[in-house]
Amino acid sequence: SRWRNPLPHLSSRRTPQSFSLPLLIASAVALEAWQRDRESTQLKMHALSEKLRRQISLTIPDSDLAGERSSRLPHLNSFSFLYVQGEELLRDLERTGFLVDSGSACTAEDLQPSHVLASMGLLTHGNIRITLHPQINESDIDELVTALQLAVESQRQR
């Protein structure tokens, strides 16, 4: 079907060097809101990431946590688990409702071990990456850690 402009007061035709004033204003308002909330969101993401990292290190033995707080983005977390396959772990977590990534973030199209993790001296297998979003809360972290703990234990028993 043909594209229809969702804003009926705007023409779908554009001439070179033209712009939509309503969309420009909406973009500016969104940018201001993002800037206003950015610091508090980053603090929240750091706190949730620290909780996630602390709980995983306490409850799942033989796990590697990549990156220090000062050198990583607040919402990105990478974990590796000894005697576990990352893709299988990903599938186990997906069955419980959690979507995470596995493999190398540098080359997402293949499942080769991460050369970055290897250069850091961390486990290169059994790796998952967890991205936290602003709507995540502490109970979500608790549920994720429980699901992760069960999935890792299950794989290690296979």
C-alpha positions as CSV (number, residue, x, y, z in Angstrom):
1,S,0.0,0.0,0.0
2,R,1.1,3.6,-0.4
3,W,2.5,5.6,2.4
4,R,0.0,7.9,4.1
5,N,1.2,10.8,6.2
6,P,0.0,10.2,9.8
7,L,-0.3,14.0,10.3
8,P,-3.2,15.0,8.1
9,H,-2.4,18.7,8.2
10,L,1.0,18.1,6.5
11,S,1.5,17.5,2.9
12,S,3.5,14.4,2.0
13,R,5.2,16.4,-0.7
14,R,8.5,18.0,0.1
15,T,10.5,20.4,-1.8
16,P,14.3,20.7,-1.5
17,Q,15.4,22.6,1.5
18,S,11.9,22.4,3.1
19,F,11.1,21.0,6.6
20,S,8.1,20.2,8.7
21,L,7.7,22.8,11.5
22,P,5.5,20.5,13.7
23,L,8.0,17.6,13.4
24,L,10.9,20.0,14.1
25,I,9.3,21.3,17.2
26,A,8.4,17.7,18.3
27,S,12.0,16.7,17.8
28,A,13.3,19.6,19.9
29,V,10.8,18.8,22.7
30,A,11.9,15.2,22.7
31,L,15.6,16.2,22.8
32,E,15.0,18.5,25.7
33,A,13.1,15.7,27.6
34,W,16.0,13.3,26.9
35,Q,18.6,15.7,28.1
36,R,16.6,16.5,31.3
37,D,16.2,12.8,32.2
38,R,19.6,11.6,30.9
39,E,21.5,11.9,34.2
40,S,18.9,10.4,36.4
41,T,18.4,7.6,33.8
42,Q,22.1,6.9,33.7
43,L,22.3,6.8,37.6
44,K,19.4,4.3,37.6
45,M,21.0,2.2,34.9
46,H,24.3,2.1,36.9
47,A,22.5,1.1,40.1
48,L,20.6,-1.7,38.3
49,S,23.7,-2.9,36.5
50,E,25.6,-3.0,39.8
51,K,22.8,-5.0,41.4
52,L,22.8,-7.4,38.4
53,R,26.5,-7.8,38.5
54,R,26.6,-8.3,42.3
55,Q,23.8,-10.9,42.3
56,I,25.3,-12.9,39.5
57,S,28.8,-12.9,41.1
58,L,27.2,-14.1,44.4
59,T,24.8,-16.7,43.0
60,I,26.5,-18.2,39.9
61,P,29.9,-19.7,40.4
62,D,32.6,-19.6,37.7
63,S,31.2,-16.5,36.0
64,D,33.2,-13.6,34.5
65,L,31.8,-10.1,34.5
66,A,33.3,-7.9,31.8
67,G,34.2,-4.2,32.3
68,E,34.4,-1.9,35.3
69,R,31.9,0.8,36.1
70,S,34.1,3.6,35.0
71,S,34.9,2.1,31.6
72,R,31.5,0.8,30.4
73,L,28.1,2.2,29.4
74,P,25.7,2.1,32.3
75,H,23.0,0.0,30.5
76,L,25.3,-2.7,28.9
77,N,26.5,-5.8,30.7
78,S,28.5,-8.8,29.5
79,F,28.8,-12.1,31.4
80,S,30.5,-15.3,30.6
81,F,29.9,-18.6,32.3
82,L,32.2,-21.6,32.5
83,Y,30.9,-24.9,31.0
84,V,28.0,-23.2,29.3
85,Q,27.2,-22.5,25.7
86,G,26.1,-18.9,25.1
87,E,23.5,-19.7,22.4
88,E,21.9,-22.4,24.5
89,L,21.8,-20.1,27.5
90,L,20.2,-17.5,25.3
91,R,17.5,-20.0,24.2
92,D,16.9,-21.1,27.8
93,L,16.4,-17.5,28.9
94,E,14.1,-16.8,26.0
95,R,11.8,-19.6,27.0
96,T,11.4,-17.9,30.4
97,G,10.7,-14.5,28.8
98,F,14.1,-12.8,28.8
99,L,15.7,-11.7,25.6
100,V,19.5,-11.3,25.7
101,D,22.3,-11.5,23.2
102,S,25.1,-13.9,22.7
103,G,28.3,-14.1,20.6
104,S,30.5,-11.2,19.7
105,A,29.1,-7.7,19.7
106,C,31.7,-6.7,17.2
107,T,30.5,-9.2,14.6
108,A,26.9,-10.0,15.4
109,E,26.3,-11.9,12.2
110,D,28.5,-14.8,13.4
111,L,28.7,-16.7,16.6
112,Q,32.5,-16.6,16.9
113,P,34.0,-16.0,20.3
114,S,34.7,-12.4,21.0
115,H,38.3,-11.4,20.4
116,V,37.7,-8.5,22.8
117,L,36.8,-10.8,25.7
118,A,39.8,-13.0,24.8
119,S,42.1,-10.0,24.9
120,M,40.7,-9.0,28.3
121,G,41.5,-12.5,29.6
122,L,37.9,-13.4,30.1
123,L,36.0,-16.5,29.1
124,T,35.0,-16.4,25.4
125,H,32.3,-19.1,25.6
126,G,29.1,-19.0,27.5
127,N,28.9,-15.3,26.9
128,I,25.7,-13.2,27.0
129,R,25.1,-9.5,26.8
130,I,22.3,-7.9,28.7
131,T,21.0,-4.5,27.8
132,L,19.0,-2.7,30.4
133,H,16.2,-0.4,29.4
134,P,14.8,2.6,31.4
135,Q,11.6,0.8,32.2
136,I,13.4,-2.1,34.0
137,N,13.1,-2.2,37.8
138,E,14.8,-4.1,40.6
139,S,12.2,-6.9,40.6
140,D,13.0,-7.5,36.9
141,I,16.7,-7.9,37.9
142,D,15.8,-10.4,40.6
143,E,13.7,-12.4,38.2
144,L,16.4,-12.3,35.5
145,V,19.1,-13.5,38.0
146,T,16.9,-16.4,39.1
147,A,16.2,-17.4,35.5
148,L,19.9,-17.1,34.7
149,Q,20.9,-19.1,37.7
150,L,18.5,-22.0,36.8
151,A,19.6,-21.9,33.1
152,V,23.3,-22.1,33.9
153,E,22.8,-24.9,36.5
154,S,20.7,-26.8,33.9
155,Q,23.3,-26.5,31.2
156,R,26.1,-27.5,33.5
157,Q,24.2,-30.7,34.5
158,R,23.7,-31.7,30.8
